């Protein structure tokens, strides 16, 4: 495709993102990209576009030779994968925003891109308006990327902001996120961390060449965070955020997880409110860099789709440099985390599983502890997910294997136990 060639688009989905893209494209005639047909599921629904634009037959788009770009923004992951794989095999470039589909079919998508030579771009699938994928692909060399921590789900960040800063109830805050078009059609995906871990799955591929399925990455959402946790956060001068984190360990492997985290007020992520997302990258020599922008919503997501469409004029495709041109990294479970756990009943807390406990409150008003757990302990047991316990990481939560003995000794000394 040369830079002057007309892009003829077949669009799948006309929901929050699809309609946003339709409007945004009308305002950018210089792009020379037009939507020829839109495939929708529900023919009866009233749409803000001419009726002859729509069809319910996917093959009308997939078999149209004039259509050279398929844009897929539906939320049924299985249907999306069928559409994307057929489109690539039919020699069409694809732009997708389906994070669940990408996370669940990563290996197949990589294979299809190799076999067909077509582009598959998905900037809108993670952090919506923030160009995080292209930056990880193009700018950050594997060896220099020390860590990334990010807020990648707009709805949970919106809910936490509304609950703890504006005192809305959880249900009210979620309803508002749904009305504004931020939440998934099944909001459990947002609230319980599935959406965030799906995004983290393929961001780890672009950052470190890691290919892992989402269920192998430790995650939870904000479902157990309560007002008591927010009070503790306030006393300690922290914010609570759902944070996706990856950190290169001394052994060269990568620690990665998606868990709620206490964030210090001077941390860049503390600045990220409502549906905004933020990414803090620590890299060799540059120290910290912070990317910030809207992580959900119609136009912000459409803007990333638009940018991918524009990039197709230059035959842009992901090279997956960290995977194919470097030695890909592996995930590691051999490290420790500093955690806060609040509970209703201390009998549900296996104290013996902690390396050490730094703080312990078991009064009527407040029941929580702060301590250190091995990552394996968290990954292989679910006591911390049950009985209304909530688990929140402390700032800078990762403790490396080589540091643990020294820190444990120091902590026991401080507590007067040795
Ligand atoms: N439900 C998603 C979110 C939409 O809240 O981040 C954007 O991917």
Boltz pocket constraint, residues with backbone or C-beta under 6 A from the ligand:
constraints:
  - pocket:
      binder: B
      contacts: [[A, 124], [A, 125], [A, 127], [A, 128], [A, 152], [A, 153], [A, 154], [A, 155], [A, 156], [A, 181], [A, 182], [A, 183], [A, 184], [A, 190], [A, 195], [A, 295], [A, 296], [A, 297]]
      max_distance: 6.0
